[in-house]
Amino acid sequence: MTGAHGVADANTDADAEGAAHPIQVDVTDRAEIDAMREAVLETFGPIDILVSNAGITSDCPLTRMSPMTGPA
């Protein structure tokens, strides 16, 4: 999902029961990841559930992946 059309479509799909808040981030750039995390925490508070949809395919938990190479 990219751009304004993607956001509009996602909000329509949410069927007025919530809203989608997509954030475009280069997941290979640690500074962008940190800035995204800070923006999310500032806007929404603590993260209770995280869905990582960065196009990564690996059979290991997110917490065991290294930032640049995938599974640790």
N, C-alpha and C positions, 0 to 999 in steps of 0.2 A: 504494500500500500504506500503510495507516494503522492505527494501534492494534495491540493485542496479537494480534488474529486475523491481521492481515497478516503479522506477524513469524512467528507459528507456521506459517502457510501457506508462507511463503518458506523457512523452515528445513526443512519437510517436502519441498518441491520440490528443495532442495539434495541430497536423497537421502543424507544422512549423510556426504557428501563435503566438506562445508564448512558454513558458516553465513552467513545473511544478517544484515546489521547496518544496517537502515534508520535514517536520521536525518532527522527532519522539520525543515526550515529554510525561513524566508522568504527567498527568493533576492533580494528587493529590499532586504533589510536587511543592510548590510555588516557590522555588528557580529555578527549571527547567522552569517554566512558565516565570518568570522574565528574565532568561537568553535567552529564545527564543525570547521574545519581544525585548530585546536589540539587538540581532543578526539581527532580521528582520528590525528594524529601521536603524541600521547601514548599512545594505546591500541595502535596498530598499527605505528608507525614510519613511515619514508618512504613516500610514495605512488608506486607503480610504474605503476599503471594507474588511470585515472579514467573513469568512465562518468557523464556528466552527463545526468540524466534529470529535468530540472526543467520539462518541458513547453514548452521553448523550441524554436521552429522557425526556423531560419536557415541559410542556406547559406554558413557561414563557420566557421573554426576557433574553438574556445572561447577561445583566447588572443587573438583579434582582436575579441572582444565587449566592449563597455563594460558595467560592472555594472548600469546602470539602463536602458539604452535598446536593448540588443541589439547588432547588428553595428556596429563602429566605423568 
